[in-house]
């Protein structure tokens, strides 16, 4: 293999069991959108069945269909909503959907579609959902027309994983708006805590479910969360090694110049695989446990790293290279991007390899 992700399934299940234990009195909706943050939604959904997870969430109809067609028969919520022309498919496969418009509610009712809807509240994210005035319209319509489709209510916390007193107060206001919701007696599912909420606001909500997203991989607030285990390691291999015969400019744009005698390794992964160009001339990768600086711009399919003196006699073509691992938070901060972007930006030609602690 030229490049691969190692997904530690033991650590993945450990994290889910910790969430389940910490969220006493609430069940977990496992968020497996974006191919489980780039790590394989079908495989990881099947892993989660082992610890009793029976509710999954995705962003799009296509993601829900992929799960259903691969034997995931449990409840699936499409958080990103669906278009009107997709509603009949939703009904056919018994998906739950996020309801964000009065127009779609009326269409579902008028067509007598048996679709399970989760009412999305706008509490401060500024994205989609019903505000206070719109909610009154929804409630009136539901009561007047005896609508039974709305079985869930939820909102999304925008800064629950961010530090600072202002962010805490903002999150508490969002929680208060959610907690005060009433007026529809068909509600069965109430969920507000996302990954940041699970870590930082447990017990502040009046929900009976939580939505576990990136925290399943041990990550929250841009780092490995306390008490959780890392799941993800991005790896590649040394393709070529050379020792410079003269002072040389390296890679596109000539942004790095290295001295004669420098040992340079070309690594078989690039930005098309998800090894981001923002790390050019900044970060390091690990070879034989030693930090090796990235030199020059990362190319589409490969990049170059300088081999320190201490391991020059040990490196060989084909050696394993750790790109991001337990240090993913530091790498993301160095590149001024989020861990979400690193996870979901891993390309299709990068293989996913599932390991457990014994194998490792």
LOBA-590357 format. One line per 5 residues: number of its first residue (from 0); their letters; for each residue x, y, z of C-alpha. Coordinates in Angstrom, 1 decimal. Each point is the difference from the previous one (the first is absolute). Example, Ala and Ser with C-alpha at 12.3 -4.5 7.8 and 13.67 -1.06 7.14 Angstrom:
// residues 2
0) as) 12.3 -4.5 7.8 ~ 1.4 3.4 -0.7
//
This chain:
// residues 360
0) xxxxx) 0.0 0.0 0.0 ~ 1.2 3.5 -0.8 ~ -2.3 1.8 2.5 ~ -2.6 -1.2 2.6 ~ -2.0 0.9 3.1
5) xxxxx) 0.2 -2.3 2.9 ~ -3.3 0.0 1.9 ~ 0.3 -1.6 3.5 ~ -3.4 -1.6 0.4 ~ 0.7 -1.0 3.7
10) xxxxx) 0.6 3.6 0.9 ~ -3.0 1.1 -2.1 ~ -2.3 -2.3 2.0 ~ 1.7 1.0 3.2 ~ -1.0 3.6 -0.7
15) xxxxx) -3.6 -0.9 -0.8 ~ -0.3 -2.0 3.1 ~ 1.4 2.9 2.0 ~ -2.6 2.4 -1.6 ~ -2.8 -2.5 0.9
20) xxxxx) 1.2 -0.2 3.6 ~ 0.5 3.7 0.4 ~ -3.4 0.8 -1.5 ~ -2.0 -1.9 2.5 ~ -3.8 0.2 -0.8
25) xxxxx) 0.6 0.9 -3.6 ~ 0.6 -2.1 -3.1 ~ 2.5 0.8 -2.7 ~ -0.6 0.9 -3.6 ~ 3.3 -0.8 -1.7
30) xxxxx) 0.8 2.6 -2.7 ~ 1.6 -1.8 -2.9 ~ -0.3 2.7 -2.7 ~ 2.8 0.7 -2.5 ~ 0.8 -3.7 -0.1
35) xxxxx) 0.5 0.0 3.8 ~ 2.2 3.0 -0.2 ~ 2.1 -1.7 -2.7 ~ 0.4 -3.3 1.9 ~ -2.6 -2.2 -1.6
40) xxxxx) -3.7 0.3 1.0 ~ -1.2 -3.5 -0.8 ~ 2.8 -1.7 1.8 ~ -0.1 2.2 3.1 ~ -3.8 -0.1 0.2
45) xxxxx) 0.2 -3.8 0.1 ~ 2.6 0.4 2.8 ~ -2.3 2.2 1.9 ~ -2.8 -2.6 -0.1 ~ 2.2 -2.1 2.3
50) xxxxx) -0.5 2.5 2.9 ~ -3.7 0.5 -0.6 ~ -0.2 3.1 -2.1 ~ -3.3 -0.1 -1.9 ~ -0.2 3.5 -1.4
55) xxxxx) 2.3 1.6 -2.6 ~ 0.1 3.5 -1.6 ~ 1.3 1.0 -3.3 ~ 0.0 3.3 -2.0 ~ -1.6 -1.1 -3.3
60) xxxxx) -2.4 -2.5 -1.5 ~ 2.8 -1.7 -2.0 ~ 1.8 -0.7 3.3 ~ -3.1 -1.5 1.5 ~ -0.6 -2.2 -3.0
65) xxxxx) 3.6 -1.3 0.2 ~ -0.6 -1.1 3.6 ~ -3.4 -1.6 -0.8 ~ 1.3 -1.8 -3.1 ~ 2.9 -1.5 2.1
70) xxxxx) -2.2 -1.5 2.6 ~ -0.4 2.8 2.6 ~ -3.7 -0.4 0.8 ~ 0.0 2.2 3.1 ~ -1.4 3.5 0.2
75) xxxxx) 1.7 2.6 -2.2 ~ -0.4 3.7 0.2 ~ 0.9 2.3 -2.9 ~ 1.2 3.1 1.8 ~ 0.6 2.0 -3.2
80) xxxxx) -3.6 -0.2 -1.0 ~ -1.3 -1.2 -3.4 ~ -1.4 1.6 -3.1 ~ -3.7 -0.4 -0.7 ~ 0.6 -2.4 -2.9
85) xxxxx) 1.8 -2.3 2.4 ~ -2.9 -0.4 2.5 ~ -1.5 -3.1 -1.5 ~ 3.4 -1.8 0.2 ~ 0.3 1.1 3.6
90) xxxxx) -3.4 -1.6 0.7 ~ 0.9 -3.2 -1.9 ~ 3.1 -0.6 2.1 ~ -1.5 1.2 3.3 ~ 2.6 2.8 0.6
95) xxxxx) -0.4 2.8 2.5 ~ 0.5 3.5 -1.3 ~ 0.8 3.4 1.3 ~ -3.0 2.3 -0.6 ~ 1.1 3.6 -0.6
100) xxxxx) -2.8 1.6 -2.1 ~ -3.7 0.5 0.4 ~ -0.4 -0.6 -3.7 ~ 1.4 -3.5 0.3 ~ -2.1 -0.8 3.0
105) xxxxx) -3.2 0.9 -1.9 ~ 1.1 -2.0 -3.0 ~ 0.6 -3.1 2.2 ~ -3.4 0.4 1.6 ~ -1.9 0.7 -3.2
110) xxxxx) 1.5 -3.0 -1.7 ~ -0.7 -2.2 3.0 ~ 3.7 -1.1 0.1 ~ 0.9 -2.2 3.0 ~ 3.3 1.8 0.7
115) xxxxx) 1.6 0.3 3.4 ~ 1.0 3.7 0.5 ~ 2.3 1.6 2.5 ~ -0.8 3.7 0.4 ~ 3.2 2.1 -0.2
120) xxxxx) 0.0 3.0 2.4 ~ 2.0 3.1 -0.9 ~ 1.6 0.9 3.4 ~ 3.1 1.8 -1.2 ~ 1.8 -1.9 -2.7
125) xxxxx) -1.4 2.2 -2.8 ~ -0.1 -2.8 -2.5 ~ -3.4 -1.8 -0.3 ~ -2.9 -0.4 2.4 ~ -3.2 1.6 1.3
130) xxxxx) 0.2 3.2 2.0 ~ -2.4 0.9 2.8 ~ -2.7 1.6 -2.3 ~ 0.2 -2.9 -2.5 ~ -0.3 -2.5 2.8
135) xxxxx) -3.4 1.4 0.9 ~ -1.1 -0.4 -3.6 ~ 1.2 -3.6 0.1 ~ -1.8 -0.8 3.2 ~ -3.2 1.6 -1.2
140) xxxxx) 0.1 -2.0 -3.2 ~ 0.8 -3.2 1.8 ~ -2.9 0.4 2.4 ~ -2.5 1.2 -2.7 ~ 0.8 -2.9 -2.3
145) xxxxx) 0.7 -2.7 2.5 ~ 3.5 -0.5 -1.4 ~ 1.8 -3.1 1.4 ~ 3.2 0.1 -1.9 ~ 2.1 2.1 2.4
150) xxxxx) 1.5 -2.5 2.3 ~ 3.3 1.8 0.8 ~ 1.4 3.4 0.9 ~ 3.6 1.1 0.0 ~ 2.4 2.9 -0.4
155) xxxxx) 3.7 0.4 -0.6 ~ 2.5 1.6 2.4 ~ 2.3 2.3 -1.8 ~ 2.8 0.6 2.5 ~ -0.3 -2.9 2.5
160) xxxxx) 3.5 -1.1 -0.7 ~ 1.5 3.6 0.3 ~ 1.6 1.4 3.1 ~ -0.8 3.3 1.6 ~ -2.8 1.5 2.2
165) xxxxx) -1.8 1.6 -2.9 ~ -0.3 -3.3 -1.8 ~ -1.2 -1.7 3.1 ~ -2.7 2.6 0.5 ~ -1.0 -0.3 -3.7
170) xxxxx) -0.3 -3.7 0.3 ~ -2.0 0.2 3.2 ~ -2.5 2.3 -1.8 ~ -0.3 -2.5 -2.9 ~ -0.6 -2.8 2.6
175) xxxxx) -2.6 2.1 1.7 ~ -1.9 0.6 -3.2 ~ 0.0 -3.7 -0.8 ~ -0.9 -1.0 3.6 ~ -3.1 2.3 -0.1
180) xxxxx) -1.4 -1.5 -3.2 ~ -3.5 -1.6 0.4 ~ -3.3 0.0 -1.7 ~ 0.2 -3.1 -2.2 ~ -1.0 -3.1 1.8
185) xxxxx) 1.2 -2.5 -2.6 ~ 3.7 0.7 0.8 ~ 1.9 -3.3 0.8 ~ 3.6 1.1 -0.6 ~ 1.6 3.1 1.5
190) xxxxx) 3.7 0.6 -0.8 ~ 2.3 3.0 0.4 ~ 3.4 -1.1 1.3 ~ 2.5 -0.4 -2.8 ~ 3.7 -1.1 0.6
195) xxxxx) 0.9 3.3 1.8 ~ -3.3 -0.2 1.9 ~ 0.7 -3.6 1.1 ~ 3.5 1.0 1.4 ~ -0.9 3.4 1.4
200) xxxxx) -3.7 0.3 0.7 ~ -1.2 -3.4 1.2 ~ -3.1 0.3 2.2 ~ -0.9 3.5 -1.2 ~ -2.5 -1.2 -2.6
205) xxxxx) -3.5 -1.4 0.1 ~ 0.7 -2.6 -2.7 ~ -0.3 -3.7 -0.1 ~ 2.5 -0.5 -2.8 ~ 3.5 1.5 -0.7
210) xxxxx) 1.7 0.2 -3.4 ~ 3.6 -1.3 0.1 ~ 2.0 1.1 -3.0 ~ 3.8 0.6 0.1 ~ 0.2 -0.9 3.7
215) xxxxx) -0.4 -3.6 -1.2 ~ 3.6 0.3 -1.2 ~ 1.2 1.4 3.3 ~ 0.1 3.6 -1.3 ~ -1.6 3.2 1.4
220) xxxxx) 1.0 3.6 0.1 ~ 2.8 -0.6 -2.4 ~ 1.9 -2.7 1.9 ~ -0.3 -3.5 1.5 ~ -2.6 0.4 2.7
225) xxxxx) 0.8 -1.0 3.6 ~ -1.0 -3.5 0.8 ~ -0.4 -1.0 -3.7 ~ 2.2 -2.0 -2.3 ~ 1.4 1.0 -3.4
230) xxxxx) -1.4 -2.0 -2.9 ~ 1.6 1.4 -3.1 ~ 3.6 -0.2 -1.5 ~ 0.8 1.1 -3.5 ~ 3.1 -1.7 -1.5
235) xxxxx) 2.0 -0.3 -3.1 ~ 3.4 -1.3 -1.1 ~ 3.4 1.2 -1.3 ~ 0.0 -0.2 -3.7 ~ 3.6 1.3 -0.7
240) xxxxx) 3.0 1.2 1.9 ~ 2.9 2.2 -1.2 ~ 2.8 2.0 1.4 ~ 0.4 3.4 -1.6 ~ 3.2 0.4 -2.0
245) xxxxx) -0.3 3.8 0.1 ~ -2.1 2.8 1.5 ~ -3.5 -0.6 -1.5 ~ -3.4 1.6 -0.3 ~ -2.8 -2.4 1.0
250) xxxxx) -3.4 -0.5 -1.6 ~ -2.4 2.4 -1.7 ~ 0.6 3.7 0.4 ~ 3.5 -0.6 1.4 ~ -1.2 0.9 3.5
255) xxxxx) 2.8 -2.1 1.7 ~ 3.7 -0.1 -0.6 ~ 2.0 -2.8 1.6 ~ 3.7 -0.3 0.4 ~ 2.3 -2.5 -1.7
260) xxxxx) 0.1 -3.3 2.0 ~ -3.6 0.2 1.2 ~ -1.8 -3.3 -0.1 ~ -3.4 0.3 -1.5 ~ -2.9 -2.5 -0.1
265) xxxxx) -2.8 0.2 -2.5 ~ -3.2 -1.3 1.6 ~ -2.7 -1.6 -2.1 ~ -3.0 2.2 1.0 ~ -1.1 3.5 -0.9
270) xxxxx) -2.8 2.5 0.2 ~ -2.2 -2.1 -2.3 ~ 0.1 -2.6 2.8 ~ -0.8 2.4 2.7 ~ 3.5 0.9 1.2
275) xxxxx) -0.6 3.7 -0.1 ~ 2.1 2.6 -1.7 ~ -0.3 2.3 3.0 ~ 2.6 -2.1 1.7 ~ 2.6 0.9 -2.5
280) xxxxx) 3.3 1.2 1.6 ~ -1.7 -0.1 3.4 ~ -0.7 -3.3 1.5 ~ 1.7 -3.3 0.5 ~ -0.8 -3.7 -0.6
285) xxxxx) 1.3 -2.9 2.0 ~ 2.4 -2.6 -1.3 ~ 1.4 -2.5 2.4 ~ -1.6 2.1 2.8 ~ 2.1 3.1 -1.0
290) xxxxx) -1.4 3.3 -1.2 ~ 0.9 0.6 -3.7 ~ -0.7 3.6 -1.3 ~ -2.2 0.4 -3.1 ~ 2.1 1.9 -2.6
295) xxxxx) -1.4 1.9 -2.9 ~ -3.6 0.0 -1.2 ~ -2.0 -3.1 0.3 ~ -0.8 -1.3 -3.5 ~ -3.2 -1.7 -1.2
300) xxxxx) 1.4 -3.5 0.4 ~ 3.1 0.2 2.1 ~ 2.1 2.3 2.3 ~ 3.5 0.2 1.3 ~ 1.3 -0.3 3.6
305) xxxxx) 3.5 0.6 1.3 ~ 1.6 -2.9 1.8 ~ 1.7 1.0 3.2 ~ 3.6 -1.1 0.7 ~ -1.0 -2.4 2.8
310) xxxxx) -1.9 -2.4 -2.3 ~ 1.9 0.4 -3.3 ~ 1.5 -3.5 0.5 ~ -3.4 -1.6 0.7 ~ -2.4 1.3 -2.7
315) xxxxx) -0.7 -1.9 -3.1 ~ -2.4 0.3 -3.0 ~ -3.3 -1.6 1.0 ~ 0.2 1.0 3.7 ~ -3.2 1.0 1.7
320) xxxxx) -0.7 3.7 0.5 ~ -2.6 1.3 2.6 ~ -1.6 3.2 -1.4 ~ -2.7 0.7 2.6 ~ -0.7 -2.0 3.1
325) xxxxx) -0.4 0.8 3.6 ~ 1.4 3.4 -0.8 ~ -2.8 0.8 -2.4 ~ -1.0 3.0 2.1 ~ 3.4 1.6 -0.2
330) xxxxx) 0.2 -0.7 -3.7 ~ -3.4 1.6 -0.7 ~ 0.9 3.1 2.1 ~ 3.3 0.3 -1.8 ~ -1.9 0.1 -3.3
335) xxxxx) -2.7 2.3 1.4 ~ -2.8 -2.4 -1.0 ~ -2.3 -2.3 2.0 ~ 0.3 -3.6 0.7 ~ -3.3 -0.5 -1.7
340) xxxxx) 1.6 1.1 -3.2 ~ 3.0 -2.3 0.4 ~ -2.3 -3.0 0.7 ~ -2.5 0.6 -2.8 ~ 2.7 1.1 -2.5
345) xxxxx) 1.7 -3.4 -0.3 ~ -0.3 -1.0 -3.6 ~ -1.6 -3.2 -1.5 ~ 3.3 -1.5 -1.1 ~ 1.1 -0.2 3.7
350) xxxxx) -0.9 -3.4 1.3 ~ -1.8 -0.5 3.3 ~ 1.5 -2.7 2.1 ~ -1.9 -1.1 3.2 ~ 2.2 -1.3 2.8
355) xxxxx) -0.5 -0.8 3.7 ~ 2.4 0.4 2.9 ~ 1.1 -3.6 -0.2 ~ 0.9 0.3 -3.7 ~ 1.8 3.3 0.7
//
